[in-house]
Amino acid sequence: MISVLSTNITSPLGLTTEQNYQAVFSGSTALRRYEGMWGLPEPFAASLFSDEQKAALALDGYTFFEALAIRSVREALSHLRLDVTSERVVFILSTTKGNVEEINTPRYYPSESASIIARNIGLTTTPIVVCNACVSGLSAQLLADHLLTANLYDYAIVVGAEVQSKFIVAGFQSLKAISEEPCRPFDMERNGLNPGEAAATIVFGKPSPRLGDVREGLYWNLVDGAACNDACHLVSPSPQGVGLTAAIETAMKGRDKKQLATICAHGTATLYNDQMESKAIEKAHLSDIPLSALKGYYGHTMGAAGVLETILSMRATDDGIVLATKGFMEPGVSGKVSINGEPRPIDKTAFLKVMSGFGGCNVTALYERGAGSMEQGAGSMEQGARGKVKLEKVQTVRFSSAEGTSPSDIYKQEIGNYPKFYKMDILSRLAFVAAEKVLSNSPLKDEDKKPALILFNHSSSIESDRRFLDTISRAEDFFPSPSAFVYTLPNIAAGEIAIRHQLLGETSFYILPEKDETLMQQILEATLGGTEARSVVSGWVDAESNTSYECELTIYSVKV
């Protein structure tokens, strides 16, 4: 369990947490309809910063994405007396596409942006980028929990940031997932999501008077959380919400649901996501818990969403209300959920945040104000050994372009029975064939039904990003490819493996400035110390291009 020491939200609705909360409480929305934006032929609704806001937030020498994150972190830190130069402070950046339109410069690389942001703030430790599709912001908070609980750091600065672009909007339009009007989560008339941009920051650590005005019983704690994969489809969730149900049940294990004030849903207003969420909540026996969905105020802020929506849920619960789901009028899902379009009073001090994303990933986190009843009793760990695990190597597979070994050669010679392989991008092919080799001959696959799958790299999904950009770069040849867009999320590589081997445990993707085996091992041991997984497949899977790549994947058994 870790505590929230300070927060910030920087969005088109305000520059502080309080400004954003008051705007949402009053029913304001940042969603607007745009036509001809970035030369796109189709209109869309989105939450975007105005030109005036961008000018006010800009910082010389930084991209707008970097400036946005810096502004948010600075504001959160302004309320604390924290020595950010300490080696006991970790910086975690959550984003899906970062500076994607800087693809021809070093700033494209998410870890480069993270390093630039960290240096501006004064941080000295290696930044970690969480790139886990829509669940990234919640995954980043769970990572902070793992690292601090394992005593690797004392404080974690988690910032989720996203700016919208032609790249992102065209991609979602190619999937027919964007609405031209403000979105309507869980509503009968919902017809798609709205992109949004924002930055949101949470500083985690142990409350201390020397850090600032921290009053006993009033701070929020991240009590527990869980991540589970559907192992169903790369872009569509399990119809019955298998992964999300499992994540909710794990986070709530041994805890009384009557203590929950609300469930803050993902609520993208897409047809399948909202339906799946409703079924998962019902299957987890939480139908009577008030539900809120916040995309009607901000749109889908992607890498920022998990952080931003968590902060707003904390603030609303402090105020004794469940925020209204803007845009909701009539139920349009078959799962039983308690939701309406008006705020309602509550008198509880705990809530669940749930999210789902491409690649089959689902994440749930449980929060409570003060050291209350949700922390008492059994949590998700059975042996009370958080941060105490050791990993034992079982098998390792290595290959690279320098050796002249291609994933296609390995597939043809040693696998050959999964035709979908040829639809994958280079990153997914690398991960796929390596996982095939380490899992096929391992007894751990049968012994552990929910092994974790944690991948690292430096280049994100650069080759697929180049490929997709090529489909939208010329007006006379504009035809965004949905199949190319899917692979512009690096965690899709983990999703491919999960589907192939029916892995139902955590799947996560982290981006680092370089291959740092010590840091990678620390992340693995801390993460496995906070889950029930008894094995993990992990390693470095990096592809700068179709002809320049490196892959090293290992399966470990977990020793408590």
Secondary structure as GFF3:
##gff-version 3
##sequence-region A 1 560
A	DSSP	beta_strand	2	10	.	.	.	ID=ss1
A	DSSP	alpha_helix	17	25	.	.	.	ID=ss2
A	DSSP	beta_strand	31	34	.	.	.	ID=ss3
A	DSSP	three_ten_helix	37	39	.	.	.	ID=ss4
A	DSSP	beta_strand	44	47	.	.	.	ID=ss5
A	DSSP	alpha_helix	51	57	.	.	.	ID=ss6
A	DSSP	alpha_helix	64	77	.	.	.	ID=ss7
A	DSSP	beta_strand	89	94	.	.	.	ID=ss8
A	DSSP	three_ten_helix	100	102	.	.	.	ID=ss9
A	DSSP	three_ten_helix	106	108	.	.	.	ID=ss10
A	DSSP	alpha_helix	110	121	.	.	.	ID=ss11
A	DSSP	beta_strand	128	130	.	.	.	ID=ss12
A	DSSP	three_ten_helix	133	135	.	.	.	ID=ss13
A	DSSP	alpha_helix	136	149	.	.	.	ID=ss14
A	DSSP	beta_strand	155	162	.	.	.	ID=ss15
A	DSSP	alpha_helix	166	174	.	.	.	ID=ss16
A	DSSP	beta_strand	198	205	.	.	.	ID=ss17
A	DSSP	three_ten_helix	209	211	.	.	.	ID=ss18
A	DSSP	beta_strand	220	229	.	.	.	ID=ss19
A	DSSP	alpha_helix	242	251	.	.	.	ID=ss20
A	DSSP	three_ten_helix	257	259	.	.	.	ID=ss21
A	DSSP	beta_strand	260	264	.	.	.	ID=ss22
A	DSSP	alpha_helix	271	283	.	.	.	ID=ss23
A	DSSP	beta_strand	290	292	.	.	.	ID=ss24
A	DSSP	alpha_helix	295	298	.	.	.	ID=ss25
A	DSSP	three_ten_helix	302	304	.	.	.	ID=ss26
A	DSSP	alpha_helix	305	318	.	.	.	ID=ss27
A	DSSP	beta_strand	321	322	.	.	.	ID=ss28
A	DSSP	beta_strand	338	339	.	.	.	ID=ss29
A	DSSP	beta_strand	344	345	.	.	.	ID=ss30
A	DSSP	beta_strand	350	357	.	.	.	ID=ss31
A	DSSP	three_ten_helix	358	360	.	.	.	ID=ss32
A	DSSP	beta_strand	361	369	.	.	.	ID=ss33
A	DSSP	three_ten_helix	373	375	.	.	.	ID=ss34
A	DSSP	beta_strand	390	400	.	.	.	ID=ss35
A	DSSP	three_ten_helix	401	403	.	.	.	ID=ss36
A	DSSP	alpha_helix	407	410	.	.	.	ID=ss37
A	DSSP	pi_helix	411	415	.	.	.	ID=ss38
A	DSSP	three_ten_helix	419	423	.	.	.	ID=ss39
A	DSSP	alpha_helix	426	440	.	.	.	ID=ss40
A	DSSP	alpha_helix	444	447	.	.	.	ID=ss41
A	DSSP	beta_strand	452	457	.	.	.	ID=ss42
A	DSSP	alpha_helix	462	472	.	.	.	ID=ss43
A	DSSP	three_ten_helix	475	477	.	.	.	ID=ss44
A	DSSP	alpha_helix	482	486	.	.	.	ID=ss45
A	DSSP	alpha_helix	492	501	.	.	.	ID=ss46
A	DSSP	beta_strand	507	511	.	.	.	ID=ss47
A	DSSP	alpha_helix	517	528	.	.	.	ID=ss48
A	DSSP	beta_strand	535	545	.	.	.	ID=ss49
A	DSSP	beta_strand	548	559	.	.	.	ID=ss50
###
